[in-house]
Amino acid sequence: MVCGSVLNYQTYAVAMVCDYCGKTYPASVFCEKGHYVCEDCHGAGYYSFLEKTVNEATSKNPMEIAETLLKGNLLPSLGGEHHAIVTTSLLVAVKNYGEISLNYGTRSLTEVDIAEGIRRMKQIPSCTCANHGACGAGLGVGAFFSILFDATCAKDTERTLSMRATNAALAAIANNGGPGCCKQSVRTAILVGVELLKEICQVKLPVTHMRCFHMKDTSHGCKGAYCQFSR
Protein backbone atom coordinates (compact mmCIF):
# COMPACT_ATOMS: atom_id res chain seq x y z
CA MET A 1 0.00 0.00 0.00
CA VAL A 2 3.01 2.29 0.43
CA CYS A 3 5.49 1.35 -2.30
CA GLY A 4 4.11 -1.79 -3.95
CA SER A 5 7.04 -3.98 -2.95
CA VAL A 6 6.77 -7.68 -2.16
CA LEU A 7 5.48 -8.47 1.34
CA ASN A 8 7.59 -10.31 3.89
CA TYR A 9 5.82 -12.71 6.25
CA GLN A 10 7.42 -13.40 9.62
CA THR A 11 6.74 -16.26 12.04
CA TYR A 12 7.19 -13.97 15.03
CA ALA A 13 5.95 -10.40 15.30
CA VAL A 14 8.35 -7.48 15.70
CA ALA A 15 7.65 -3.87 16.65
CA MET A 16 6.89 -1.77 13.56
CA VAL A 17 5.82 1.84 13.04
CA CYS A 18 2.79 2.34 10.78
CA ASP A 19 3.69 4.51 7.79
CA TYR A 20 0.23 6.09 7.88
CA CYS A 21 -0.53 6.91 11.54
CA GLY A 22 2.93 6.69 13.08
CA LYS A 23 1.84 4.33 15.86
CA THR A 24 3.90 1.30 16.86
CA TYR A 25 2.41 -2.21 16.76
CA PRO A 26 3.68 -5.80 16.82
CA ALA A 27 3.67 -6.87 13.17
CA SER A 28 4.45 -10.03 11.25
CA VAL A 29 3.77 -8.65 7.75
CA PHE A 30 5.60 -5.72 6.14
CA CYS A 31 7.20 -5.04 2.78
CA GLU A 32 10.78 -5.83 1.86
CA LYS A 33 11.62 -2.12 2.10
CA GLY A 34 10.41 -1.98 5.69
CA HIS A 35 7.06 -0.27 5.19
CA TYR A 36 4.21 -1.32 7.48
CA VAL A 37 0.51 -0.39 7.62
CA CYS A 38 -1.50 -1.15 10.76
CA GLU A 39 -4.92 -2.84 10.69
CA ASP A 40 -6.84 0.40 11.31
CA CYS A 41 -5.14 2.28 8.50
CA HIS A 42 -5.10 -0.73 6.17
CA GLY A 43 -8.87 -0.75 5.68
CA ALA A 44 -9.77 2.79 6.70
CA GLY A 45 -11.02 3.91 3.31
CA TYR A 46 -12.64 0.65 2.25
CA TYR A 47 -15.22 0.12 4.97
CA SER A 48 -17.16 3.26 4.02
CA PHE A 49 -17.49 1.89 0.50
CA LEU A 50 -18.53 -1.52 1.84
CA GLU A 51 -21.21 -0.09 4.14
CA LYS A 52 -22.67 2.13 1.42
CA THR A 53 -22.66 -0.67 -1.15
CA VAL A 54 -24.33 -3.31 1.00
CA ASN A 55 -27.00 -0.92 2.25
CA GLU A 56 -27.93 -0.10 -1.35
CA ALA A 57 -27.72 -3.66 -2.71
CA THR A 58 -30.95 -5.27 -3.92
CA SER A 59 -29.56 -8.58 -5.17
CA LYS A 60 -30.38 -11.95 -3.61
CA ASN A 61 -27.21 -13.42 -5.10
CA PRO A 62 -24.40 -13.32 -2.49
CA MET A 63 -21.69 -14.00 -5.07
CA GLU A 64 -22.89 -11.07 -7.16
CA ILE A 65 -22.82 -8.83 -4.07
CA ALA A 66 -19.35 -10.07 -3.18
CA GLU A 67 -18.00 -9.39 -6.67
CA THR A 68 -19.17 -5.79 -6.42
CA LEU A 69 -17.38 -5.47 -3.08
CA LEU A 70 -14.22 -7.12 -4.42
CA LYS A 71 -14.02 -4.51 -7.17
CA GLY A 72 -13.84 -1.64 -4.69
CA ASN A 73 -10.87 0.58 -5.56
CA LEU A 74 -9.83 0.95 -1.92
CA LEU A 75 -9.77 -2.79 -1.20
CA PRO A 76 -6.18 -3.94 -0.55
CA SER A 77 -5.12 -6.98 -2.56
CA LEU A 78 -4.79 -8.98 0.66
CA GLY A 79 -6.04 -8.36 4.18
CA GLY A 80 -8.74 -8.56 6.81
CA GLU A 81 -11.15 -6.36 4.85
CA HIS A 82 -12.04 -9.46 2.84
CA HIS A 83 -13.50 -11.15 5.92
CA ALA A 84 -16.42 -8.72 6.13
CA ILE A 85 -17.26 -9.33 2.47
CA VAL A 86 -18.28 -12.91 3.24
CA THR A 87 -20.56 -12.08 6.16
CA THR A 88 -22.20 -9.03 4.60
CA SER A 89 -22.76 -10.65 1.20
CA LEU A 90 -24.65 -13.52 2.83
CA LEU A 91 -26.55 -11.25 5.23
CA VAL A 92 -27.62 -8.85 2.48
CA ALA A 93 -28.71 -11.68 0.19
CA VAL A 94 -30.89 -13.18 2.92
CA LYS A 95 -32.27 -9.75 3.86
CA ASN A 96 -33.30 -9.22 0.25
CA TYR A 97 -34.65 -12.77 0.04
CA GLY A 98 -37.18 -11.94 2.75
CA GLU A 99 -38.66 -13.87 5.65
CA ILE A 100 -37.29 -17.35 6.28
CA SER A 101 -38.47 -20.13 8.58
CA LEU A 102 -36.31 -21.34 11.46
CA ASN A 103 -37.02 -23.93 14.14
CA TYR A 104 -38.18 -21.28 16.59
CA GLY A 105 -40.23 -19.24 14.11
CA THR A 106 -39.56 -16.83 11.27
CA ARG A 107 -36.65 -14.47 10.78
CA SER A 108 -36.12 -11.41 8.62
CA LEU A 109 -32.75 -9.70 8.52
CA THR A 110 -32.33 -5.92 8.67
CA GLU A 111 -29.69 -3.22 8.32
CA VAL A 112 -29.01 -3.69 12.05
CA ASP A 113 -27.91 -7.27 11.38
CA ILE A 114 -25.64 -6.14 8.57
CA ALA A 115 -24.02 -3.49 10.76
CA GLU A 116 -23.44 -6.13 13.44
CA GLY A 117 -21.82 -8.40 10.87
CA ILE A 118 -19.41 -5.65 9.84
CA ARG A 119 -18.62 -4.87 13.49
CA ARG A 120 -17.79 -8.49 14.26
CA MET A 121 -15.62 -9.03 11.22
CA LYS A 122 -13.61 -5.89 11.87
CA GLN A 123 -12.42 -7.63 15.04
CA ILE A 124 -10.66 -10.36 13.04
CA PRO A 125 -7.21 -9.21 11.87
CA SER A 126 -5.35 -10.06 8.71
CA CYS A 127 -3.34 -13.29 8.40
CA THR A 128 -5.42 -15.32 10.86
CA CYS A 129 -5.25 -18.14 8.29
CA ALA A 130 -1.58 -18.72 9.08
CA ASN A 131 -1.24 -17.07 12.49
CA HIS A 132 -4.27 -18.73 14.10
CA GLY A 133 -5.07 -21.59 11.74
CA ALA A 134 -8.46 -20.10 10.91
CA CYS A 135 -9.03 -17.96 7.81
CA GLY A 136 -11.24 -14.96 8.52
CA ALA A 137 -13.35 -15.73 5.45
CA GLY A 138 -14.32 -19.04 7.04
CA LEU A 139 -15.08 -17.30 10.32
CA GLY A 140 -17.26 -14.97 8.27
CA VAL A 141 -19.59 -17.86 7.45
CA GLY A 142 -19.86 -18.70 11.13
CA ALA A 143 -20.60 -15.06 11.96
CA PHE A 144 -23.36 -15.04 9.33
CA PHE A 145 -25.10 -18.05 10.84
CA SER A 146 -24.50 -16.75 14.36
CA ILE A 147 -26.38 -13.55 13.51
CA LEU A 148 -29.07 -15.41 11.56
CA PHE A 149 -29.71 -17.80 14.45
CA ASP A 150 -29.25 -15.21 17.24
CA ALA A 151 -26.56 -17.46 18.70
CA THR A 152 -25.01 -16.75 22.08
CA CYS A 153 -22.56 -18.62 24.30
CA ALA A 154 -25.51 -19.69 26.47
CA LYS A 155 -27.46 -21.35 23.64
CA ASP A 156 -27.14 -24.92 22.35
CA THR A 157 -28.23 -25.57 18.76
CA GLU A 158 -27.63 -22.04 17.50
CA ARG A 159 -24.06 -21.97 18.83
CA THR A 160 -23.36 -25.49 17.58
CA LEU A 161 -24.62 -24.82 14.05
CA SER A 162 -22.61 -21.60 13.82
CA MET A 163 -19.39 -23.40 14.75
CA ARG A 164 -20.14 -26.25 12.35
CA ALA A 165 -20.64 -23.70 9.59
CA THR A 166 -17.24 -22.20 10.36
CA ASN A 167 -15.72 -25.67 10.38
CA ALA A 168 -17.18 -26.51 6.96
CA ALA A 169 -15.97 -23.25 5.45
CA LEU A 170 -12.48 -23.61 6.90
CA ALA A 171 -12.22 -27.17 5.57
CA ALA A 172 -13.13 -26.01 2.07
CA ILE A 173 -10.65 -23.13 2.21
CA ALA A 174 -7.89 -25.41 3.52
CA ASN A 175 -8.57 -27.82 0.68
CA ASN A 176 -7.78 -25.00 -1.77
CA GLY A 177 -4.15 -25.25 -0.71
CA GLY A 178 -1.72 -22.36 -0.69
CA PRO A 179 -0.40 -19.80 -0.96
CA GLY A 180 -3.35 -18.05 0.61
CA CYS A 181 -5.54 -15.92 -1.63
CA CYS A 182 -8.14 -13.75 0.10
CA LYS A 183 -10.36 -13.54 -2.96
CA GLN A 184 -10.37 -17.29 -3.52
CA SER A 185 -11.19 -17.76 0.17
CA VAL A 186 -14.07 -15.26 -0.01
CA ARG A 187 -15.68 -17.02 -2.95
CA THR A 188 -15.13 -20.47 -1.45
CA ALA A 189 -16.62 -19.44 1.89
CA ILE A 190 -19.70 -17.91 0.28
CA LEU A 191 -20.39 -21.08 -1.72
CA VAL A 192 -20.21 -23.10 1.50
CA GLY A 193 -22.55 -20.65 3.22
CA VAL A 194 -25.07 -20.93 0.39
CA GLU A 195 -25.03 -24.74 0.54
CA LEU A 196 -25.45 -24.79 4.33
CA LEU A 197 -28.30 -22.30 4.14
CA LYS A 198 -30.08 -24.61 1.71
CA GLU A 199 -29.36 -27.65 3.87
CA ILE A 200 -30.29 -26.15 7.24
CA CYS A 201 -32.99 -23.62 6.36
CA GLN A 202 -34.24 -24.86 2.98
CA VAL A 203 -33.43 -21.45 1.54
CA LYS A 204 -32.01 -21.60 -1.97
CA LEU A 205 -30.23 -18.40 -2.94
CA PRO A 206 -29.27 -17.76 -6.55
CA VAL A 207 -25.53 -18.00 -7.00
CA THR A 208 -23.41 -17.51 -10.10
CA HIS A 209 -19.90 -18.67 -10.87
CA MET A 210 -17.64 -15.66 -11.10
CA ARG A 211 -14.29 -15.81 -12.85
CA CYS A 212 -11.49 -14.03 -11.03
CA PHE A 213 -9.70 -11.16 -12.76
CA HIS A 214 -7.44 -10.21 -9.85
CA MET A 215 -4.58 -12.57 -10.76
CA LYS A 216 -1.87 -9.88 -10.73
CA ASP A 217 -2.96 -8.29 -7.45
CA THR A 218 -1.65 -10.78 -4.90
CA SER A 219 1.81 -10.22 -3.46
CA HIS A 220 2.83 -13.85 -3.03
CA GLY A 221 1.64 -15.28 -6.30
CA CYS A 222 -1.57 -16.45 -7.93
CA LYS A 223 -2.46 -20.15 -8.22
CA GLY A 224 -3.58 -19.55 -11.78
CA ALA A 225 -5.09 -22.65 -13.38
CA TYR A 226 -5.04 -24.42 -10.01
CA CYS A 227 -7.76 -22.05 -8.76
CA GLN A 228 -11.35 -23.00 -9.57
CA PHE A 229 -12.21 -19.33 -10.10
CA SER A 230 -9.57 -18.75 -12.78
CA ARG A 231 -11.79 -20.31 -15.42
Secondary structure, DSSP 4 states (H G I P E B T S, - for coil): --S-PPEEEEEEEEEEE-TTT--EEEEEEEETTS----HHHHTTTHHHHHHHHHHH---S-HHHHHHHHHT-TT--SSSTHHHHHHHHHHHHHHHHH--EEETTEEE---HHHHHHHHHHHHTS-TTHHHHTS--HHHHHHHHHHHHHTT--TT-SHHHHHHHHHHHHHHHHHHHT-SS--HHHHHHHHHHHHHHHHHHHH-------------TTT-TT---GGGSTT--
